[in-house]
Amino acid sequence: MSLSIGASISFHLTEEPFVLCHGYGTKRSPILAVQDKHASLALCARDGLSPTEQLKFARELLSAAEQYVAAVETYTAALGTAQLA
């Protein structure tokens, strides 16, 4: 019997999204929260995940976020500034 659980989440932003990092210094792992008008998502490391694994994931998340920013910049540039106002 497998102990893993699969999930797929689709998070469609409205006009009021925000992202917040809850840092706890050396007391516990941080929590990354994404919230919107009708939904929220919290990312945090499970107990037992090594600091090395946590840091690896955080760096992968940063890389993906940087790629997302670049993709949004490309998309919005194609729309032109008149449509962004």
C-alpha positions in Angstrom: 0.0 0.0 0.0 1.4 3.4 -1.0 1.5 6.2 1.5 1.6 8.9 -1.1 -1.4 11.0 -2.0 -1.8 12.6 -5.4 -3.5 15.9 -6.0 -4.0 18.5 -8.7 -5.0 22.1 -7.9 -6.0 24.8 -10.3 -5.9 28.3 -8.8 -7.5 31.0 -11.0 -6.7 34.4 -9.7 -9.3 37.2 -9.5 -8.5 40.9 -9.0 -7.5 40.5 -5.3 -4.6 37.9 -5.1 -1.7 38.2 -2.8 1.3 36.1 -1.7 2.8 36.1 1.7 5.6 34.3 3.4 5.3 33.4 7.1 8.8 33.1 8.4 9.5 31.7 11.9 13.3 32.1 12.0 14.9 29.0 13.4 11.7 27.8 15.2 10.0 26.0 12.3 9.8 25.8 8.5 8.3 28.8 6.8 4.9 28.8 5.2 4.2 30.3 1.7 0.6 31.4 1.4 -1.2 32.4 -1.8 -4.7 33.8 -1.2 -7.4 35.2 -3.3 -11.0 36.2 -2.8 -12.4 32.7 -2.8 -9.3 30.4 -2.4 -6.1 29.9 -0.5 -3.1 27.7 -0.8 -0.4 27.1 1.8 3.0 25.5 1.1 5.1 24.2 3.9 7.5 21.3 4.5 6.2 18.2 6.1 7.8 16.9 9.3 10.8 14.8 8.5 11.8 16.6 5.3 15.5 17.3 5.6 16.8 20.9 5.5 18.6 20.0 2.3 15.4 18.8 0.7 13.5 21.9 1.9 16.2 24.2 0.4 16.2 22.2 -2.9 12.5 22.6 -3.2 12.6 26.3 -2.3 15.2 26.9 -5.1 13.1 24.9 -7.6 10.1 27.0 -6.6 12.1 30.2 -7.1 13.2 29.1 -10.5 9.7 28.3 -11.6 8.5 31.6 -10.3 11.2 33.4 -12.3 10.1 31.5 -15.4 6.5 32.5 -14.7 7.5 36.2 -14.4 9.3 36.0 -17.8 6.3 34.3 -19.4 3.9 36.9 -18.1 6.2 39.7 -19.3 6.3 38.2 -22.7 2.5 37.8 -22.7 1.7 41.3 -21.5 4.3 42.9 -23.8 2.4 41.3 -26.7 -0.9 42.8 -25.5 0.6 46.3 -25.5 0.4 48.9 -22.7 -3.1 50.2 -23.7 -4.7 46.9 -22.7 -2.9 46.8 -19.4 -4.3 50.0 -17.9 
